[in-house]
């Protein structure tokens, strides 16, 4: 630091930035320009490719849920409640909603008793497992579709 022109006392900057008390860390993310160039070079609609990836990656979860629902089919109410939405877009998000919906199948809420059990019936989780067990598969499907669509990953 340049101390010229200072009138008495230690320069605040020199005191705060001495080697003994220098405790800062710099986090930096770079490469955005190069990444944007790759996306532009891909010549694709990024949102459409992302929508394809989301729609395809929900299928293994849906299939596991369907199998679980079919294993516990008494009245068919939960089966009627199993839903997967079309692609939805909100702001910068592209998503699909998947699960047991009681809007058109009001009795589908009984699935919670199978999932978590009751005092007399043990839990038989299927909803949680369908999501947990497919994390890697979902990521793989999404990555494959994004790369095929020309969207650079990693």
NORNOR-V280762 format. One line per field, one symbol per residue. ss: DSSP state (H for helix, E for strand, C for the rest). Layout:
ss->???
//
This chain:
ss->CCCCCCCCCCCHHHHHCCCCCCCCCCCCCCCHHHHHHHHHHHCCCHHHHHHHHHHHHCHHHHHHHHHHHHHCCCCCHHHHHEEECCCEEECCEEECCEEECCCCCHHHHHHHHHHHCCCCCCCCCCHHHHHHCCHHHHHHHHHHHHHHCCCCCC
//
